[in-house]
Amino acid sequence: MEPNVIYYLASTVAQALASLIGFLGAFVLFQVQGQSAALKAAGEMICDAIAGQPQLRHMVAAANYDEFMARVEAVILENPACLEQDVEFFTGMHDHFKRQLDKHHAAVGPFKLALKWTAPVLVGSLAMLVAAPQICAAQTFAYVSSAVLIVGFSWCGWLYWRVVHASLVRN
């Protein structure tokens, strides 16, 4: 195997992964910003429905949505009479907020996993670029390392698809 083969393969993989993860980052950021706005609006409605809990508004303003949800559920369990509106209305708002929070987590989790797997594949690709002449000196190692790089690239592509799918399906 010639060093040029390793150079082309490793540089193509590195460029493709870097561009795809950048695109996915922008996509996920757009999704998260939209979901944050929806969470804030739903959180404000819940705060309006619960009397005497100013710390809840601070949690919504600080985007501590998981903590907010736990605190809301604790307040309602401790004192169901604090609801200023009927229970059915509050339950609907609560369910809406939980759905929005699930959408928020659905976009971020797969993206973090994709990042965790992309980094080692990129590092491996760059290492192959640096050591291409040495890698080609051992033919078996050259073929195996190239195959591993291609498998890693394919795995990252599947993870990227999961990010897009998780973001779009839940909307």
N, CA, C and O of each residue as an XYZ file, in Angstrom:
684
protein
N       0.854     -1.170      0.000
C       0.000      0.000      0.000
C       0.901      1.234      0.000
O       1.886      1.303      0.735
N       0.549      2.188     -0.826
C       1.313      3.434     -0.938
C       0.896      4.427      0.151
O      -0.257      4.416      0.581
N       1.817      5.282      0.602
C       1.453      6.306      1.592
C       0.349      7.250      1.100
O      -0.441      7.757      1.896
N       0.300      7.480     -0.221
C      -0.743      8.369     -0.745
C      -2.143      7.844     -0.458
O      -3.066      8.626     -0.230
N      -2.304      6.534     -0.470
C      -3.604      5.930     -0.160
C      -4.007      6.282      1.274
O      -5.146      6.673      1.528
N      -3.073      6.141      2.194
C      -3.343      6.489      3.594
C      -3.640      7.978      3.716
O      -4.563      8.372      4.429
N      -2.862      8.806      3.025
C      -3.092     10.258      3.083
C      -4.505     10.609      2.607
O      -5.218     11.367      3.265
N      -4.902     10.051      1.461
C      -6.232     10.354      0.926
C      -7.337      9.840      1.846
O      -8.296     10.554      2.139
N      -7.194      8.618      2.289
C      -8.217      8.029      3.154
C      -8.350      8.799      4.463
O      -9.449      9.202      4.842
N      -7.240      9.000      5.144
C      -7.293      9.648      6.462
C      -7.726     11.106      6.361
O      -8.473     11.585      7.213
N      -7.272     11.815      5.339
C      -7.676     13.220      5.227
C      -9.148     13.346      4.848
O      -9.833     14.257      5.312
N      -9.632     12.441      4.013
C     -11.062     12.468      3.647
C     -11.930     12.181      4.862
O     -12.930     12.863      5.086
N     -11.557     11.188      5.643
C     -12.318     10.853      6.845
C     -12.309     12.033      7.820
O     -13.353     12.398      8.360
N     -11.145     12.622      8.044
C     -11.056     13.745      8.983
C     -11.903     14.922      8.515
O     -12.623     15.518      9.316
N     -11.829     15.263      7.238
C     -12.603     16.388      6.712
C     -14.107     16.114      6.772
O     -14.890     16.985      7.149
N     -14.492     14.918      6.404
C     -15.917     14.589      6.405
C     -16.479     14.600      7.831
O     -17.554     15.149      8.068
N     -15.761     14.000      8.772
C     -16.247     13.985     10.154
C     -16.305     15.394     10.736
O     -17.278     15.748     11.402
N     -15.293     16.182     10.497
C     -15.276     17.544     11.042
C     -16.431     18.376     10.474
O     -17.080     19.119     11.210
N     -16.682     18.254      9.184
C     -17.774     19.041      8.601
C     -19.138     18.537      9.080
O     -20.032     19.337      9.357
N     -19.299     17.223      9.178
C     -20.582     16.679      9.633
C     -20.868     17.023     11.096
O     -22.000     17.359     11.443
N     -19.856     16.943     11.948
C     -20.097     17.240     13.353
C     -20.376     18.736     13.529
O     -21.149     19.123     14.406
N     -19.757     19.569     12.709
C     -20.060     21.000     12.747
C     -21.503     21.276     12.325
O     -22.206     22.067     12.954
N     -21.928     20.618     11.261
C     -23.310     20.764     10.801
C     -24.285     20.266     11.857
O     -25.284     20.925     12.144
N     -23.999     19.110     12.434
C     -24.873     18.559     13.468
C     -24.903     19.460     14.702
O     -25.949     19.622     15.331
N     -23.758     20.042     15.045
C     -23.717     20.961     16.177
C     -24.646     22.136     15.958
O     -25.381     22.526     16.866
N     -24.622     22.703     14.766
C     -25.519     23.819     14.446
C     -26.975     23.367     14.468
O     -27.846     24.084     14.960
N     -27.232     22.186     13.938
C     -28.592     21.637     13.909
C     -29.124     21.434     15.327
O     -30.245     21.836     15.638
N     -28.321     20.811     16.178
C     -28.742     20.545     17.555
C     -28.896     21.848     18.323
O     -29.832     21.993     19.111
N     -27.988     22.803     18.105
C     -28.107     24.101     18.771
C     -29.420     24.784     18.392
O     -30.098     25.346     19.252
N     -29.774     24.737     17.121
C     -31.043     25.310     16.671
C     -32.219     24.619     17.358
O     -33.149     25.281     17.820
N     -32.178     23.299     17.425
C     -33.243     22.538     18.080
C     -33.357     22.902     19.558
O     -34.455     23.135     20.064
N     -32.215     22.951     20.246
C     -32.202     23.214     21.684
C     -32.692     24.637     21.983
O     -33.393     24.856     22.970
N     -32.327     25.593     21.140
C     -32.795     26.959     21.351
C     -34.313     27.046     21.226
O     -34.966     27.717     22.026
N     -34.871     26.375     20.235
C     -36.326     26.369     20.082
C     -37.016     25.679     21.246
O     -38.054     26.137     21.725
N     -36.438     24.582     21.696
C     -37.028     23.863     22.817
C     -36.883     24.633     24.120
O     -37.754     24.555     24.986
N     -35.792     25.376     24.267
C     -35.621     26.190     25.472
C     -36.682     27.278     25.553
O     -37.197     27.566     26.634
N     -37.009     27.880     24.419
C     -38.057     28.893     24.405
C     -39.406     28.278     24.795
O     -40.171     28.872     25.555
N     -39.685     27.088     24.269
C     -40.942     26.408     24.603
C     -40.962     26.006     26.078
O     -41.998     26.115     26.733
N     -39.827     25.542     26.606
C     -39.742     25.177     28.021
C     -39.938     26.393     28.916
O     -40.618     26.316     29.940
N     -39.351     27.495     28.533
C     -39.494     28.707     29.341
C     -40.952     29.160     29.376
O     -41.466     29.510     30.439
N     -41.606     29.156     28.243
C     -43.019     29.560     28.187
C     -43.888     28.614     29.029
O     -44.743     29.063     29.793
N     -43.663     27.311     28.884
C     -44.441     26.340     29.660
C     -44.133     26.475     31.149
O     -45.036     26.362     31.977
N     -42.874     26.714     31.497
C     -42.492     26.906     32.894
C     -43.140     28.125     33.504
O     -43.560     28.100     34.661
N     -43.223     29.200     32.727
C     -43.890     30.421     33.216
C     -45.375     30.168     33.469
O     -45.943     30.688     34.429
N     -45.992     29.377     32.613
C     -47.413     29.060     32.824
C     -47.595     28.251     34.102
O     -48.557     28.467     34.838
N     -46.688     27.329     34.369
C     -46.769     26.543     35.597
C     -46.553     27.442     36.808
O     -47.245     27.307     37.817
N     -45.598     28.354     36.707
C     -45.356     29.297     37.817
C     -46.591     30.144     38.091
O     -46.909     30.427     39.247
N     -47.290     30.550     37.031
C     -48.517     31.339     37.202
C     -49.604     30.531     37.906
O     -50.445     31.093     38.608
N     -49.586     29.209     37.717
C     -50.628     28.362     38.292
C     -50.368     28.001     39.753
O     -51.281     27.566     40.455
N     -49.131     28.178     40.215
C     -48.776     27.817     41.589
C     -48.557     29.087     42.396
O     -47.766     29.949     42.012
N     -49.250     29.194     43.497
C     -49.143     30.399     44.327
C     -47.989     30.273     45.321
O     -47.725     29.195     45.853
N     -47.311     31.390     45.560
C     -46.338     31.487     46.647
C     -45.057     30.703     46.477
O     -44.501     30.229     47.468
N     -44.572     30.548     45.266
C     -43.331     29.812     45.022
C     -42.411     30.632     44.105
O     -42.216     30.260     42.947
N     -41.847     31.737     44.601
C     -41.018     32.587     43.735
C     -39.739     31.908     43.244
O     -39.223     32.273     42.188
N     -39.222     30.934     43.982
C     -37.984     30.270     43.568
C     -38.186     29.491     42.268
O     -37.224     29.235     41.544
N     -39.434     29.112     41.967
C     -39.691     28.400     40.718
C     -39.393     29.289     39.516
O     -38.843     28.815     38.521
N     -39.744     30.558     39.592
C     -39.460     31.488     38.492
C     -37.957     31.646     38.274
O     -37.497     31.780     37.140
N     -37.200     31.629     39.369
C     -35.741     31.740     39.255
C     -35.167     30.516     38.553
O     -34.227     30.629     37.767
N     -35.735     29.345     38.838
C     -35.264     28.117     38.186
C     -35.545     28.153     36.688
O     -34.717     27.734     35.879
N     -36.729     28.661     36.328
C     -37.078     28.764     34.907
C     -36.151     29.767     34.223
O     -35.650     29.504     33.130
N     -35.923     30.912     34.862
C     -35.060     31.934     34.280
C     -33.632     31.424     34.101
O     -32.955     31.796     33.143
N     -33.173     30.573     35.019
C     -31.813     30.027     34.951
C     -31.744     28.761     34.092
O     -30.671     28.175     33.949
N     -32.855     28.341     33.529
C     -32.938     27.140     32.678
C     -32.563     25.866     33.430
O     -31.988     24.948     32.845
N     -32.882     25.804     34.711
C     -32.689     24.591     35.517
C     -33.975     23.769     35.447
O     -34.688     23.627     36.441
N     -34.259     23.235     34.272
C     -35.562     22.626     34.033
C     -35.762     21.314     34.778
O     -36.866     21.040     35.248
N     -34.737     20.512     34.893
C     -34.886     19.251     35.637
C     -35.154     19.536     37.108
O     -36.020     18.909     37.719
N     -34.413     20.479     37.674
C     -34.618     20.871     39.073
C     -35.993     21.509     39.255
O     -36.670     21.270     40.256
N     -36.398     22.319     38.281
C     -37.712     22.958     38.311
C     -38.816     21.903     38.355
O     -39.745     21.993     39.158
N     -38.703     20.907     37.483
C     -39.737     19.875     37.417
C     -39.824     19.113     38.732
O     -40.920     18.846     39.224
N     -38.683     18.763     39.301
C     -38.682     18.038     40.578
C     -39.293     18.895     41.682
O     -40.051     18.391     42.511
N     -38.971     20.178     41.700
C     -39.493     21.080     42.740
C     -41.005     21.279     42.585
O     -41.732     21.306     43.578
N     -41.469     21.416     41.360
C     -42.917     21.572     41.124
C     -43.663     20.349     41.638
O     -44.677     20.477     42.324
N     -43.167     19.177     41.310
C     -43.834     17.952     41.761
C     -43.810     17.849     43.281
O     -44.789     17.405     43.881
N     -42.712     18.248     43.913
C     -42.622     18.218     45.377
C     -43.592     19.212     46.005
O     -44.241     18.888     46.999
N     -43.702     20.412     45.446
C     -44.614     21.432     45.983
C     -46.047     20.957     45.908
O     -46.807     21.124     46.862
N     -46.426     20.371     44.793
C     -47.811     19.907     44.627
C     -48.109     18.756     45.580
O     -49.208     18.678     46.131
N     -47.143     17.864     45.780
C     -47.362     16.764     46.727
C     -47.497     17.288     48.162
O     -48.330     16.798     48.924
N     -46.683     18.275     48.528
C     -46.715     18.823     49.880
C     -47.993     19.615     50.152
O     -48.562     19.539     51.241
N     -48.436     20.375     49.147
C     -49.563     21.276     49.366
C     -50.393     21.406     48.090
O     -50.193     22.350     47.326
N     -51.313     20.486     47.846
C     -52.121     20.560     46.628
C     -53.010     21.804     46.575
O     -53.463     22.185     45.496
N     -53.266     22.434     47.705
C     -54.125     23.618     47.737
C     -53.431     24.852     47.168
O     -54.077     25.886     46.996
N     -52.126     24.774     46.869
C     -51.410     25.946     46.358
C     -51.743     26.250     44.901
O     -51.370     27.303     44.383
N     -52.438     25.340     44.247
C     -52.814     25.584     42.858
C     -53.874     26.664     42.787
O     -54.907     26.569     43.449
N     -53.624     27.692     41.986
C     -54.597     28.770     41.827
C     -55.659     28.418     40.785
O     -56.725     29.033     40.749
N     -55.368     27.429     39.939
C     -56.316     27.025     38.918
C     -56.679     25.564     39.160
O     -56.120     24.914     40.043
N     -57.611     25.060     38.374
C     -58.052     23.684     38.633
C     -56.959     22.662     38.323
O     -56.016     22.935     37.581
N     -57.114     21.515     38.897
C     -56.107     20.459     38.824
C     -55.942     19.948     37.393
O     -54.824     19.651     36.970
N     -57.033     19.842     36.650
C     -56.939     19.347     35.278
C     -56.117     20.285     34.411
O     -55.311     19.832     33.598
N     -56.314     21.590     34.576
C     -55.545     22.566     33.819
C     -54.059     22.437     34.151
O     -53.214     22.438     33.256
N     -53.749     22.327     35.432
C     -52.357     22.192     35.851
C     -51.746     20.893     35.325
O     -50.603     20.884     34.867
N     -52.492     19.815     35.388
C     -51.996     18.525     34.899
C     -51.656     18.603     33.417
O     -50.647     18.052     32.978
N     -52.487     19.279     32.656
C     -52.207     19.462     31.229
C     -50.929     20.254     30.999
O     -50.124     19.905     30.136
N     -50.740     21.329     31.778
C     -49.520     22.122     31.651
C     -48.297     21.311     32.062
O     -47.249     21.374     31.421
N     -48.449     20.553     33.135
C     -47.351     19.718     33.639
C     -46.936     18.695     32.585
O     -45.746     18.508     32.334
N     -47.917     18.032     31.968
C     -47.628     17.042     30.931
C     -46.967     17.688     29.713
O     -46.046     17.120     29.126
N     -47.441     18.874     29.340
C     -46.852     19.606     28.216
C     -45.383     19.936     28.509
O     -44.524     19.780     27.642
N     -45.104     20.386     29.722
C     -43.732     20.722     30.104
C     -42.839     19.480     30.054
O     -41.709     19.543     29.570
N     -43.345     18.363     30.548
C     -42.553     17.118     30.532
C     -42.255     16.680     29.098
O     -41.156     16.206     28.813
N     -43.222     16.835     28.198
C     -42.983     16.484     26.791
C     -41.903     17.380     26.191
O     -41.023     16.910     25.469
N     -41.979     18.684     26.499
C     -40.962     19.608     25.994
C     -39.584     19.266     26.554
O     -38.583     19.340     25.840
N     -39.536     18.895     27.820
C     -38.263     18.526     28.446
C     -37.700     17.242     27.825
O     -36.489     17.120     27.637
N     -38.573     16.296     27.512
C     -38.127     15.070     26.833
C     -37.552     15.385     25.453
O     -36.549     14.794     25.055
N     -38.175     16.306     24.721
C     -37.651     16.722     23.418
C     -36.272     17.350     23.574
O     -35.372     17.107     22.770
N     -36.120     18.147     24.601
C     -34.845     18.818     24.876
C     -33.747     17.778     25.109
O     -32.661     17.880     24.538
N     -34.028     16.786     25.938
C     -33.041     15.749     26.233
C     -32.801     14.840     25.028
O     -31.694     14.335     24.838
N     -33.837     14.631     24.215
C     -33.705     13.740     23.059
C     -32.705     14.279     22.048
O     -32.034     13.492     21.379
N     -32.586     15.578     21.919
C     -31.649     16.156     20.959
C     -30.223     16.149     21.483
O     -29.283     15.960     20.711
N     -30.051     16.350     22.761
C     -28.714     16.524     23.334
C     -28.008     15.194     23.580
O     -26.815     15.080     23.302
N     -28.711     14.186     24.093
C     -28.088     12.911     24.436
C     -27.377     12.229     23.273
O     -26.199     11.894     23.395
N     -28.060     12.014     22.149
C     -27.390     11.384     21.009
C     -26.233     12.217     20.454
O     -25.250     11.667     19.958
N     -26.351     13.542     20.540
C     -25.259     14.387     20.057
C     -24.008     14.211     20.915
O     -22.897     14.143     20.388
N     -24.184     14.137     22.225
C     -23.036     13.905     23.108
C     -22.375     12.562     22.798
O     -21.148     12.467     22.770
N     -23.177     11.534     22.567
C     -22.636     10.223     22.224
C     -21.866     10.284     20.907
O     -20.788      9.702     20.791
N     -22.409     10.979     19.924
C     -21.729     11.119     18.634
C     -20.394     11.843     18.800
O     -19.404     11.475     18.168
N     -20.366     12.862     19.639
C     -19.105     13.574     19.885
C     -18.066     12.670     20.541
O     -16.885     12.709     20.196
N     -18.523     11.859     21.488
C     -17.597     10.956     22.188
C     -16.955      9.953     21.235
O     -15.800      9.571     21.427
N     -17.677      9.528     20.224
C     -17.125      8.565     19.280
C     -16.373      9.247     18.147
O     -15.452      8.657     17.582
N     -16.740     10.463     17.806
C     -16.069     11.164     16.719
C     -14.637     11.532     17.091
O     -13.736     11.439     16.258
N     -14.426     11.945     18.325
C     -13.092     12.389     18.740
C     -12.020     11.314     18.523
O     -10.988     11.615     17.923
N     -12.219     10.080     18.984
C     -11.157      9.088     18.747
C     -10.962      8.738     17.268
O      -9.845      8.447     16.841
N     -12.037      8.767     16.492
C     -11.888      8.469     15.061
C     -11.096      9.582     14.388
O     -10.244      9.318     13.539
N     -11.376     10.826     14.767
C     -10.603     11.948     14.220
C      -9.129     11.859     14.626
O      -8.238     12.067     13.802
N      -8.884     11.550     15.891
C      -7.500     11.424     16.360
C      -6.793     10.282     15.625
O      -5.630     10.415     15.242
N      -7.483      9.180     15.433
C      -6.902      8.063     14.687
C      -6.600      8.447     13.248
O      -5.570      8.063     12.694
N      -7.499      9.202     12.653
C      -7.290      9.668     11.289
C      -6.064     10.573     11.202
O      -5.249     10.447     10.288
N      -5.946     11.478     12.156
C      -4.794     12.383     12.161
C      -3.498     11.631     12.444
O      -2.457     11.956     11.873
N      -3.550     10.634     13.316
C      -2.368      9.823     13.598
C      -1.934      9.066     12.337
O      -0.740      8.929     12.070
N      -2.893      8.584     11.578
C      -2.558      7.896     10.335
C      -1.927      8.850      9.328
O      -1.030      8.455      8.582
N      -2.382     10.093      9.298
C      -1.773     11.078      8.409
C      -0.314     11.322      8.773
O       0.546     11.414      7.897
N      -0.045     11.426     10.058
C       1.314     11.706     10.520
C       2.239     10.513     10.258
O       3.397     10.681      9.876
N       1.708      9.317     10.467
C       2.554      8.124     10.387
C       2.326      7.308      9.118
O       2.597      6.107      9.120
N       1.847      7.902      8.055
C       1.517      7.157      6.837
C       2.700      6.354      6.276
O       2.515      5.187      5.932
N       3.891      6.922      6.172
C       4.993      6.113      5.626
C       5.324      4.897      6.505
O       5.612      3.819      5.985
N       5.283      5.065      7.811
C       5.576      3.961      8.716
C       4.468      2.905      8.664
O       4.739      1.707      8.733
N       3.232      3.357      8.544
C       2.106      2.422      8.465
C       2.210      1.580      7.197
O       1.952      0.377      7.228
N       2.583      2.199      6.094
C       2.660      1.485      4.819
C       3.818      0.492      4.781
O       3.823     -0.420      3.954
N       4.785      0.658      5.655
C       5.909     -0.281      5.698
C       5.441     -1.672      6.125
O       6.023     -2.676      5.716
N       4.414     -1.732      6.926
C       3.837     -3.013      7.358
C       2.484     -3.164      6.673
O       1.490     -2.587      7.113
N       2.451     -3.935      5.604
C       1.253     -4.041      4.773
C       0.016     -4.494      5.554
O      -1.064     -3.922      5.401
N       0.175     -5.503      6.373
C      -0.972     -6.010      7.134
C      -1.523     -4.936      8.053
O      -2.735     -4.736      8.137
N      -0.626     -4.250      8.740
C      -1.064     -3.175      9.633
C      -1.736     -2.052      8.851
O      -2.703     -1.459      9.329
N      -1.241     -1.760      7.667
C      -1.830     -0.711      6.829
C      -3.272     -1.056      6.463
O      -4.161     -0.209      6.544
N      -3.493     -2.304      6.061
C      -4.850     -2.715      5.685
C      -5.785     -2.757      6.898
O      -6.933     -2.320      6.823
N      -5.285     -3.279      7.998
C      -6.118     -3.362      9.206
C      -6.450     -1.969      9.723
O      -7.606     -1.700     10.048
N      -5.482     -1.089      9.808
C      -5.746      0.258     10.326
C      -6.676      1.028      9.388
O      -7.508      1.808      9.851
N      -6.545      0.818      8.079
C      -7.460      1.459      7.131
C      -8.884      0.941      7.316
O      -9.845      1.711      7.288
N      -9.006     -0.369      7.505
C     -10.334     -0.955      7.722
C     -10.955     -0.440      9.020
O     -12.148     -0.139      9.068
N     -10.143     -0.343     10.065
C     -10.646      0.174     11.349
C     -11.105      1.621     11.187
O     -12.128      2.016     11.747
N     -10.355      2.408     10.426
C     -10.741      3.800     10.197
C     -12.064      3.886      9.430
O     -12.913      4.719      9.746
N     -12.232      3.041      8.444
C     -13.478      3.035      7.668
C     -14.658      2.598      8.539
O     -15.743      3.172      8.448
N     -14.450      1.596      9.371
C     -15.512      1.151     10.284
C     -15.857      2.260     11.274
O     -17.034      2.499     11.545
N     -14.854      2.936     11.814
C     -15.100      4.051     12.732
C     -15.868      5.171     12.061
O     -16.773      5.754     12.658
N     -15.512      5.475     10.825
C     -16.227      6.499     10.067
C     -17.685      6.097      9.861
O     -18.589      6.919     10.013
N     -17.907      4.845      9.521
C     -19.280      4.348      9.317
C     -20.086      4.404     10.609
O     -21.258      4.779     10.602
N     -19.458      4.032     11.704
C     -20.120      4.078     13.010
C     -20.528      5.514     13.332
O     -21.648      5.753     13.782
N     -19.637      6.461     13.107
C     -19.954      7.876     13.365
C     -21.116      8.332     12.484
O     -21.993      9.067     12.937
N     -21.119      7.896     11.232
C     -22.230      8.246     10.341
C     -23.553      7.741     10.865
O     -24.563      8.441     10.783
N     -23.563      6.527     11.405
C     -24.795      5.980     11.988
C     -25.200      6.785     13.223
O     -26.383      7.063     13.419
N     -24.227      7.160     14.056
C     -24.537      7.974     15.233
C     -25.093      9.338     14.828
O     -25.993      9.862     15.485
N     -24.564      9.911     13.753
C     -25.073     11.201     13.274
C     -26.523     11.056     12.806
O     -27.354     11.933     13.040
N     -26.808      9.940     12.145
C     -28.189      9.699     11.726
C     -29.102      9.626     12.947
O     -30.221     10.137     12.914
N     -28.634      8.994     14.025
C     -29.431      8.908     15.251
C     -29.712     10.290     15.825
O     -30.797     10.527     16.356
N     -28.757     11.202     15.727
C     -28.957     12.572     16.219
C     -30.087     13.238     15.439
O     -31.009     13.807     16.023
N     -30.004     13.160     14.137
C     -31.035     13.788     13.298
C     -32.379     13.124     13.522
O     -33.395     13.807     13.645
N     -32.398     11.814     13.578
C     -33.650     11.082     13.790
C     -34.278     11.432     15.140
O     -35.481     11.684     15.216
N     -33.474     11.449     16.200
C     -34.003     11.769     17.529
C     -34.541     13.185     17.583
O     -35.526     13.446     18.274
N     -33.917     14.094     16.872
C     -34.369     15.490     16.882
C     -35.643     15.682     16.087
O     -36.505     16.468     16.479
N     -35.775     14.977     14.976
C     -36.929     15.186     14.110
C     -38.144     14.362     14.501
O     -39.272     14.841     14.388
N     -37.937     13.144     14.953
C     -39.056     12.248     15.237
C     -39.874     12.749     16.414
O     -41.098     12.613     16.414
N     -39.232     13.321     17.408
C     -39.951     13.748     18.610
C     -40.677     15.076     18.432
O     -41.406     15.499     19.329
N     -40.496     15.735     17.303
C     -41.139     17.041     17.109
C     -42.483     16.935     16.513
O     -43.142     17.951     16.293
